[in-house]
Amino acid sequence: MIQTKRNILLNPGPATTTDTVKNAMVVPDICPRELEFGELTLSVRNDLIKAAYGEKNHTCVMLTSSGTGGVEACLTSVVPHNKKVLILNNGAYGERMQKICDAYNVGHIDYNQKWGLALDLKEVEKFFKAHQGEISHVAFIHHETTVGILNPMSAISTLAQKYRVETIVDAMSSFAGMMIDVEKDNIHYLVSSSNKCIQGMAGISFVIANLKSLLKTKEIKARNFYFNLLENHLYLEKNKQFLFTPPVQTLYALRQAITEYFEEGPEQRFARYSSMYEIMKKRVLELGFTFLVEEKDHAKLLTAIMDPKSPNYSFNEMHDFLFERGFTIYPGKVGDVNTFRLSNIGAIYPQDIEDFLKVFEEYLRVKKII
Ligand SMILES: Cc1ncc(COP(=O)(O)O)c(C=O)c1O
């Protein structure tokens, strides 16, 4: 097995991967039209459905793209031409959904909340009520990675059921990092990608879709081609092959990542991620920092931390200091509020966070920021 230098990625994905996932990509060349690859494809698809507890009523459409491709595929494939999607926006990824709809002329109604704040469900319900009959779907981000907020999936889904609309959830940075049950929460489309909490390589997005809902989209005149969800699904069903060339080696890595996910166990993975958040939170608060998002709304997968007031502070300098020592952190600007972000997802462990905190503190002391 090839062993690589271990970098601790505290950016919100692509996340750190294990050496076994990296090595899974070193395979003999294979044509993806071969049956052997078809079996691998179906096993990955079925296990993604299983990871979302969707075996009863859901399928999964995998696409060759980053996560945004999956969101784009979903929004442009499922909203009928004579209906609109209600988009709940409290961060950059909610806003991105609106931009995708604009680009393709998908009708949308926007509920905009200030970034960093929780959605106001009373306000949200007013939108459902005011646009009853006009909207067919509600779309929102589960873990809004811009700030680290967890939007209340079950409560929004309950509203969606009350007003008879289907749900589209961007769970890019929460799927496999916390328990998501598409059946229990009545989620029609759940989108994620291969390189975040599932701990695989970048290159595959996937949409876990309620099969009945997906089949109904046959009636919608296509606005897209490569990203048509139903066409991609039907082709795989019929031929055991991706409709277009898949990222072959990335799929082998994803197979291994999913195996490691089930070996670790969903609850244990969430417990590991949460314990890293708790370690980080305790020390960072002791050092005098404040967090942007209130604890009650926090997903505990990523933390937006207010920049220190000291004139000696520079994000780029801090980034470089940490990077040279094996830790990658991420900037984050929310309106006129400057933050930096620390994620605790991927193949990293409590000891990595302890090690990071020592180096972080060293930087702060060297620079006389604390
Ligand atoms: C919630 C959310 N949605 C969408 C995306 C976009 O994913 P990608 O950069 O893979 O296209 C991200 C990326 O971090 C994300 O966190």
The ligand as an SDF file (V2000), in Angstrom:
LIG
                    3D

 16 16  0  0  0  0  0  0  0  0999 V2000
  -23.9230   22.8220    1.3390 C   0  0  0  0  0  0  0  0  0  0  0  0
  -23.1170   22.8090    0.0790 C   0  0  0  0  0  0  0  0  0  0  0  0
  -23.7380   22.8130   -1.1000 N   0  0  0  0  0  0  0  0  0  0  0  0
  -23.0730   22.7960   -2.2550 C   0  0  0  0  0  0  0  0  0  0  0  0
  -21.6900   22.7890   -2.2710 C   0  0  0  0  0  0  0  0  0  0  0  0
  -20.9860   22.8160   -3.5760 C   0  0  0  0  0  0  0  0  0  0  0  0
  -20.2520   21.6790   -3.7820 O   0  0  0  0  0  0  0  0  0  0  0  0
  -19.0950   21.6430   -4.8860 P   0  0  0  0  0  0  0  0  0  0  0  0
  -18.0930   22.6860   -4.4930 O   0  0  0  0  0  0  0  0  0  0  0  0
  -18.5960   20.2410   -4.7400 O   0  0  0  0  0  0  0  0  0  0  0  0
  -19.7110   21.9020   -6.2010 O   0  0  0  0  0  0  0  0  0  0  0  0
  -20.9840   22.7960   -1.0730 C   0  0  0  0  0  0  0  0  0  0  0  0
  -19.5180   22.8280   -1.0600 C   0  0  0  0  0  0  0  0  0  0  0  0
  -18.8770   23.0010   -0.0590 O   0  0  0  0  0  0  0  0  0  0  0  0
  -21.7190   22.8000    0.1350 C   0  0  0  0  0  0  0  0  0  0  0  0
  -21.0930   22.8080    1.3110 O   0  0  0  0  0  0  0  0  0  0  0  0
  1  2  1  0
  2  3  1  0
  2 15  2  0
  3  4  2  0
  4  5  1  0
  5  6  1  0
  5 12  2  0
  6  7  1  0
  7  8  1  0
  8  9  2  0
  8 10  1  0
  8 11  1  0
 12 13  1  0
 12 15  1  0
 13 14  2  0
 15 16  1  0
M  END
$$$$
